[in-house]
Amino acid sequence: MLAACLLDGGQDVLTLCMEARLRPDAFYKPAHQVIFQVLVDLYTNNTLADEVVVVDHLASHNVESIRWLKEKQRMTPPGTTLLDLIGGPSTILEIINRVETTTHARYWLQIVRDKWILRRLIDTSRNIVEQAHSNQGELNHFIDSVEQQILAINEDRIQDSAQKFEVAVDQAANLINLMLQGRNESGVMTHYRDLDDRTFGLHPGQMIVLAARPSMGKTSFALNIAENVALPPGSRDGNGVLVFSLEMPSEQLAMRMLCGRAKVNLKKVRDRMISKDQVRELTRVGGELKRAPIWVDDSSGLNILELRAKARRMSQQHPIRLIVIDYLQLISGIDARVPREQQISEISRGVKALAKELNVPVLVLSQLNRASEKENRMPRISDLRESGSIEQDADMVFLLDSPRSNDKNPANPVIPQAAHERMLIIAKQRNGPTGDFKLTFIPDFTRFENYTSQSSE
């Protein structure tokens, strides 16, 4: 494989390697790892990478120039060149004399990748055996850890996702026909009229972000959507929903959903100030919710790999059509040493990858920064907290806020016009229009309903 890269001057063959996400540690010998790293560096700088250029680069750079190598070669004398480390120019000549053509580069690439994956599986299996012998913690946590380690390897496999464009055209044409017939079988309907009219539902593979400032009701709205998907109004056939509640324990979440659906004030329940009719309604609604295909995971401190492993396992066991995550900023970073913004970017990419892998919509809640509050204005997509990558990764972004007065005088405070109204702003939609519309919010029941002019009176 290295010989083919050198013969090709680091052009087409190395492009194949980049597409396959090959890394230096895919090669077994340390010298070969160093050579591949140099090839990648030259490729990144658009520099021809034949044997002469590679030897010159190796001779003019020392071990400290490659971060991962510096950590591995701590006992190497300072100033040791990369060329000395790999055994001199003869190593390059030895490699390049192994082949005369790059014709079989794809075949060699597959061999290198397969052996790399197998070595990682062997190393991981050894680690798992050692951890199993010494494990003192909870079994489920250990199993989650094992899944994470295997998932990390699985993600590096080559996924040939390219297809002839006519397949995509046929799929698009079928979807257009469904829309023209007033049917939309691919999207998961939220049963909020204005939202479904604008989005045709939440579609498989989409990452949908619902963001708001505190106390705007984003958790309530997400739970209402989950309830509508699992228990569609006027239908017995519900869709499976998986909820990751990283902030609220599952019993509190169930209490909120139960009281909201029964339209009973939770505070009055706690104060034991409800009627017998309301008790009967709570009992009836409890029976409905017990039959609902909703699964809740309230584990705290999950990182994105743990969350994806749990979601994958649940989707294998149950027909999940929607995943709800409350909320993104509560997902832990894999490496606590990196800046939080970088962690959020990694988490955001992981959420998007989860949606594509399981082919379900993922509704993830997110915080907004305080900019809109300080500036007395409606929130914008740029107010998403901690990372611009959330905006980039999301297929749709919904911003929830209170409707504002039309008084543009900066001397007058911008205040909500009605406590029982909320404005849902579609700030981003890859395949549709943006815009906004009102929802009716009932604070006593923490419940959202379709907006009507009567509901605002």
C-alpha positions in Angstrom: 0.0 0.0 0.0 2.8 2.4 0.9 4.6 1.5 -2.3 1.5 2.3 -4.4 1.3 5.7 -2.6 4.9 6.5 -3.4 4.7 5.3 -7.0 1.6 7.5 -7.5 3.3 10.5 -6.0 0.7 10.7 -3.2 -2.1 11.6 -5.6 -5.0 9.2 -6.5 -3.9 6.3 -4.2 -3.6 8.5 -1.2 -7.0 10.0 -2.0 -8.4 6.5 -1.7 -6.7 6.2 1.7 -8.2 9.5 2.8 -11.7 8.5 1.7 -11.3 5.2 3.6 -10.2 7.2 6.7 -7.0 5.3 7.0 -4.8 6.4 9.9 -1.1 5.8 10.6 -1.8 3.2 13.2 -3.5 1.1 10.4 0.1 0.0 9.6 1.7 -2.5 11.9 5.3 -1.4 11.8 6.2 1.9 13.5 8.4 2.9 10.5 5.5 2.4 8.1 3.3 4.5 10.4 5.8 7.4 10.2 6.0 7.1 6.4 2.3 7.2 6.1 2.0 10.2 8.4 4.5 12.1 6.2 2.6 11.1 3.1 -0.6 12.5 4.7 1.2 15.8 5.7 2.5 16.3 2.1 -1.0 15.4 0.6 -2.6 18.0 3.0 -0.2 20.6 1.7 -0.8 19.6 -2.0 2.8 18.6 -2.3 3.9 15.8 -4.7 5.0 12.9 -2.5 7.4 10.7 -4.5 10.3 8.9 -2.9 12.7 11.8 -3.3 10.4 14.3 -1.6 9.5 11.9 1.1 13.2 11.1 1.9 13.9 14.9 2.0 11.0 15.5 4.3 12.0 12.7 6.6 15.6 14.0 6.7 14.6 17.6 7.5 12.1 16.8 10.3 12.7 15.3 13.7 10.6 13.1 16.0 9.2 16.2 17.8 7.4 17.3 14.6 4.8 14.6 14.9 2.8 14.8 18.1 1.6 11.2 18.5 5.1 10.0 17.6 6.7 12.3 20.2 4.6 10.7 22.9 5.5 7.2 21.7 9.2 7.8 21.3 10.0 9.4 24.6 13.3 7.5 25.0 14.6 8.6 21.5 17.5 11.1 21.7 16.4 14.7 21.1 17.0 15.8 17.5 16.6 12.4 16.0 15.4 12.8 12.4 12.4 10.8 11.1 14.7 9.3 8.5 17.0 7.9 11.2 14.0 6.6 13.0 12.7 4.5 10.1 16.1 3.1 9.3 17.4 5.5 6.6 16.8 5.9 2.8 17.1 2.2 2.2 13.8 1.6 4.0 12.0 3.8 1.4 13.8 2.1 -1.5 13.0 -1.3 -0.1 9.3 -0.4 0.0 9.1 1.2 -3.4 10.8 -1.8 -5.1 8.0 -4.1 -3.8 5.6 -3.3 -6.6 5.7 -1.9 -10.2 2.1 -0.6 -10.6 -0.7 0.8 -8.5 -3.3 -1.3 -10.3 -4.2 -3.3 -7.2 -4.2 -0.4 -4.8 -7.9 -0.9 -3.8 -7.2 -4.5 -3.0 -4.2 -3.7 -0.9 -6.1 -0.9 0.9 -8.8 -3.4 1.9 -6.2 -5.8 3.3 -4.6 -3.0 5.3 -7.9 -1.9 6.7 -9.1 -5.5 7.5 -5.9 -6.3 9.4 -6.1 -3.0 11.2 -9.7 -3.7 12.3 -8.8 -7.2 13.4 -5.8 -6.0 15.4 -8.0 -3.5 17.2 -10.6 -6.1 17.9 -7.9 -8.4 19.4 -6.5 -5.6 21.6 -10.0 -4.5 22.6 -11.0 -8.1 23.4 -7.9 -8.5 25.6 -8.8 -5.3 27.5 -12.4 -6.5 27.9 -11.3 -9.8 29.4 -9.0 -8.0 31.8 -11.7 -5.5 32.7 -14.2 -8.4 33.2 -11.9 -10.1 35.7 -11.3 -6.9 37.7 -14.8 -5.3 37.3 -16.2 -4.2 40.7 -18.9 -1.9 39.3 -22.4 -2.4 38.0 -22.8 -4.9 35.3 -24.9 -2.7 33.0 -22.2 0.0 33.1 -19.6 -2.5 32.2 -21.7 -3.8 29.2 -22.2 -0.2 28.0 -18.4 0.3 28.2 -17.9 -2.8 26.1 -20.4 -1.5 23.5 -18.6 1.8 23.3 -15.3 0.2 22.6 -16.7 -2.0 19.9 -18.7 1.0 18.5 -15.5 3.0 18.2 -14.0 0.2 16.0 -17.2 -0.3 14.0 -17.3 3.4 13.0 -14.0 3.1 11.2 -15.2 0.4 8.8 -15.5 1.4 5.2 -19.1 2.2 4.4 -19.7 2.3 0.7 -22.7 4.6 0.8 -22.5 5.8 -2.9 -25.5 4.9 -5.1 -26.4 5.6 -8.7 -28.3 8.9 -8.8 -31.3 7.4 -10.5 -32.1 5.6 -7.2 -32.2 8.9 -5.3 -34.3 10.4 -8.1 -36.9 7.5 -7.9 -37.1 8.0 -4.1 -37.6 11.8 -4.5 -40.3 11.2 -7.2 -42.2 8.8 -4.9 -42.1 11.3 -2.1 -43.4 14.1 -4.4 -46.3 11.8 -5.4 -47.2 11.1 -1.8 -47.1 14.8 -1.1 -49.4 15.6 -4.1 -51.8 12.9 -2.8 -51.9 14.5 0.6 -50.0 11.5 2.1 -46.6 11.5 3.7 -45.6 8.1 4.8 -41.9 8.8 5.5 -42.3 11.6 8.1 -43.3 11.1 11.7 -46.2 13.5 12.3 -46.1 15.7 15.4 -49.9 16.4 15.2 -49.2 20.1 15.6 -51.0 21.4 12.6 -48.9 24.3 11.6 -45.6 22.4 12.2 -46.6 19.4 10.1 -47.9 21.7 7.3 -44.5 23.3 7.1 -42.3 20.3 7.6 -44.4 17.3 6.4 -43.3 15.7 9.7 -40.0 14.7 11.2 -38.1 12.6 8.7 -35.8 9.6 9.2 -32.1 10.4 9.4 -32.8 14.0 10.4 -31.3 15.8 13.4 -33.9 18.3 14.7 -32.9 20.8 17.3 -35.4 22.4 19.6 -33.9 25.3 21.5 -35.2 27.9 23.9 -34.2 29.9 26.9 -35.1 28.5 30.4 -38.8 28.3 31.4 -40.1 28.5 27.8 -41.4 25.0 27.9 -39.0 23.1 25.5 -39.1 19.9 27.6 -42.9 20.1 27.8 -43.2 20.6 24.0 -40.8 17.7 23.3 -42.7 15.4 25.6 -46.0 16.5 24.0 -44.5 15.6 20.6 -43.4 12.2 22.0 -46.9 11.6 23.4 -48.5 12.5 20.1 -46.2 10.2 18.2 -46.7 7.3 20.6 -50.5 8.0 21.0 -51.7 9.7 17.8 -55.0 11.5 18.3 -57.8 9.5 16.8 -55.6 6.4 16.1 -54.8 3.2 17.9 -51.5 2.7 16.1 -48.7 4.5 17.8 -45.0 4.7 16.9 -42.2 3.8 19.2 -40.4 6.7 21.0 -37.2 6.5 22.9 -36.6 9.4 25.4 -33.2 10.2 26.9 -34.0 12.3 29.9 -30.6 13.4 31.1 -32.0 16.0 33.5 -35.3 14.8 34.8 -35.9 11.3 36.5 -38.3 9.1 34.6 -40.9 9.2 37.4 -41.0 13.0 37.2 -41.2 12.9 33.5 -44.1 10.4 33.7 -45.9 12.6 36.3 -45.6 15.6 34.1 -46.9 13.7 31.0 -49.7 12.1 33.1 -51.0 15.3 34.5 -50.6 17.2 31.2 -52.6 14.6 29.3 -55.3 14.4 32.0 -55.3 18.2 32.2 -54.8 18.2 36.0 -52.6 20.8 37.7 -49.6 19.0 39.1 -49.3 21.5 42.0 -52.9 20.7 43.1 -52.1 17.0 43.0 -49.1 17.6 45.4 -51.4 19.7 47.6 -54.1 17.0 47.5 -56.6 19.5 46.1 -58.1 17.6 43.2 -61.6 16.2 42.7 -62.8 12.6 42.4 -63.4 13.2 38.7 -59.8 14.3 38.3 -58.6 11.2 40.1 -60.6 9.0 37.7 -59.2 10.9 34.7 -55.7 10.4 36.0 -56.4 6.7 36.4 -57.8 6.5 32.8 -54.9 8.4 31.3 -52.4 6.3 33.3 -53.8 3.2 31.6 -53.3 4.8 28.2 -49.7 5.9 28.9 -48.8 2.4 30.3 -49.8 1.0 26.9 -47.9 3.7 25.0 -44.8 2.5 23.1 -42.5 5.0 25.0 -39.2 4.0 26.5 -37.3 6.3 28.9 -33.6 6.2 29.8 -32.8 8.7 32.6 -29.2 7.8 33.0 -27.1 10.9 33.8 -23.6 11.7 32.7 -23.8 9.8 29.4 -21.3 10.5 26.7 -22.3 10.4 23.1 -20.8 6.9 22.5 -22.8 5.5 25.5 -25.9 7.2 24.3 -25.6 5.8 20.8 -24.9 2.3 22.2 -28.1 2.5 24.3 -30.1 3.8 21.3 -28.8 1.1 19.0 -29.6 -1.6 21.5 -33.2 -0.3 22.0 -33.8 0.0 18.3 -32.8 -3.6 17.9 -35.3 -4.7 20.6 -38.2 -2.3 19.8 -39.6 -0.5 16.7 -38.3 3.0 17.5 -39.5 5.7 15.1 -38.4 8.8 17.1 -35.6 9.6 19.6 -35.8 12.5 21.9 -32.8 13.8 23.8 -33.2 16.3 26.7 -30.8 17.9 26.4 -27.6 18.2 24.3 -25.5 20.2 26.7 -25.9 17.5 29.4 -24.2 14.9 27.3 -20.7 14.4 28.6 -17.6 14.9 26.4 -15.6 11.8 25.6 -12.4 13.6 26.5 -12.8 16.1 29.3 -9.4 17.6 28.6 -10.5 19.2 25.3 -12.3 22.6 25.2 -16.1 22.4 25.8 -16.9 23.9 22.4 -14.9 21.1 20.8 -16.7 18.5 23.0 -20.1 20.0 21.9 -19.1 19.8 18.2 -18.2 16.1 18.7 -21.5 15.5 20.5 -23.5 17.3 17.8 -21.8 15.2 15.1 -22.6 12.1 17.1 -26.3 12.9 17.3 -26.4 13.5 13.6 -24.6 10.2 13.0 -27.1 8.4 15.3 -30.0 9.7 13.2 -28.5 8.5 10.0 -27.3 5.1 11.4 -30.7 4.2 12.9 -32.6 6.0 10.1 -35.0 7.8 12.6 -35.5 11.5 13.4 -33.7 12.6 16.5 -35.2 15.5 18.3 -32.5 17.0 20.5 -33.1 19.9 22.9 -30.6 22.6 23.3 -30.0 25.7 25.4 -29.8 29.2 24.0 -27.3 31.8 25.2 -28.6 35.0 26.9 -28.0 37.3 23.9 -31.7 37.5 22.9 -32.7 38.2 26.4 -30.2 40.9 26.9 -31.0 42.6 23.6 -34.8 42.4 24.0 -35.4 40.5 20.8 -36.6 37.2 19.4 -34.0 34.4 19.5 -31.9 33.6 16.4 -30.2 30.5 15.3 -26.8 32.1 16.1 -27.9 32.1 19.8 -27.4 28.3 20.0 -25.2 27.9 23.0 -21.5 26.8 22.9 -21.0 25.7 19.3 -21.8 26.7 15.8 -21.5 23.1 14.8 -25.0 22.4 16.2 -26.4 24.8 13.5 -24.3 23.2 10.9 -25.2 19.6 11.7 -29.0 20.1 12.3 -31.4 19.5 9.4 -34.0 21.6 11.2 -33.8 24.1 14.0 -36.9 25.2 16.0 -36.7 28.1 18.4 -39.4 28.4 21.1 -40.2 31.8 22.6 -43.0 34.1 23.8 -44.7 36.3 21.2 -43.3 39.8 21.4 -45.0 43.2 21.2 -44.6 45.2 18.0 -43.2 48.2 19.8 -39.7 48.7 18.4 -38.8 51.6 20.7 -35.7 50.4 22.5 -36.7 52.4 25.5 -39.7 50.1 26.0 -39.1 46.6 27.3 -40.0 43.8 25.0 -42.4 41.7 27.0 -44.5 38.6 26.2 -48.0 39.5 25.0 -49.7 36.5 26.6 -48.4 33.9 29.1 -50.5 31.2 27.3 -49.0 31.8 23.9 -45.7 30.6 22.5 -44.0 31.3 19.1 -42.3 28.5 17.3 -39.7 29.8 14.9 -38.5 27.4 12.2 -35.1 29.0 11.9 -33.6 26.3 9.6 -35.1 23.6 7.4 -32.9 22.0 4.8 -35.7 21.0 2.5 -38.4 23.6 3.2 -39.2 27.1 4.2 -38.4 28.9 7.4 -41.0 31.0 9.3 -42.9 31.1 12.6 -46.3 30.4 14.0 -48.1 30.5 17.4 -48.9 27.6 19.7 -51.2 27.6 22.7 -49.3 26.9 25.9 -51.3 25.9 29.0 -49.0 26.6 32.0 -51.3 24.8 34.5 -50.8 21.6 32.6 -47.5 22.3 31.0 -49.1 21.4 27.7 -49.0 22.7 24.2 -51.9 22.7 21.8 -52.7 23.9 18.3 -53.3 27.6 18.3 -56.7 29.1 17.6 -57.9 32.6 18.0 -60.3 31.4 20.7 -57.5 29.9 22.7 -55.8 33.3 23.1 -58.9 34.9 24.6 
